[in-house]
């Protein structure tokens, strides 16, 4: 597995873990989930996906870390949505 794949996976896993941790903390404090949270995460994930594709096409190898960060945020957001949809219902 390449270095880029590992970085992307690390960013995605980190984001998904932070969303999970935030949700658990909110539940422990008795807070309700904000309505429309999954839609908001989807919109932000879509924006990160678009930005990742554009950056991948227009920037050279010097921007690999930026591209990996964008891909990681995008995949982490989509993964969070998928996980929440599969486990909440």
PECORWO-V687109 format. One record per backbone hydrogen bond with DSSP energy under -1.0 kcal/mol. CO is the residue of the C=O (numbers start at 1). NH is the residue of the N-H. If there is no record, write none. Layout:
BEGIN
co:CO nh:NH
co:CO nh:NH
END
This chain:
BEGIN
co:2 nh:6
co:3 nh:7
co:4 nh:8
co:5 nh:9
co:6 nh:10
co:7 nh:11
co:8 nh:12
co:9 nh:13
co:10 nh:14
co:11 nh:15
co:12 nh:16
co:13 nh:17
co:14 nh:18
co:15 nh:19
co:16 nh:20
co:17 nh:21
co:18 nh:22
co:19 nh:23
co:20 nh:24
co:21 nh:25
co:22 nh:26
co:23 nh:27
co:24 nh:28
co:25 nh:29
co:26 nh:31
co:27 nh:30
co:34 nh:37
co:36 nh:40
co:37 nh:41
co:38 nh:42
co:39 nh:43
co:40 nh:44
co:41 nh:45
co:42 nh:46
co:43 nh:47
co:44 nh:48
co:45 nh:49
co:46 nh:50
co:47 nh:51
co:48 nh:52
co:49 nh:53
co:50 nh:54
co:51 nh:55
co:52 nh:56
co:53 nh:57
co:54 nh:58
co:55 nh:59
co:60 nh:63
co:61 nh:64
co:63 nh:67
co:64 nh:68
co:65 nh:69
co:66 nh:70
co:67 nh:71
co:68 nh:72
co:69 nh:73
co:70 nh:74
co:71 nh:75
co:72 nh:76
co:73 nh:77
co:74 nh:78
co:75 nh:79
co:76 nh:80
co:77 nh:81
co:78 nh:82
co:79 nh:83
co:80 nh:84
co:81 nh:85
co:82 nh:86
co:83 nh:87
co:84 nh:88
END
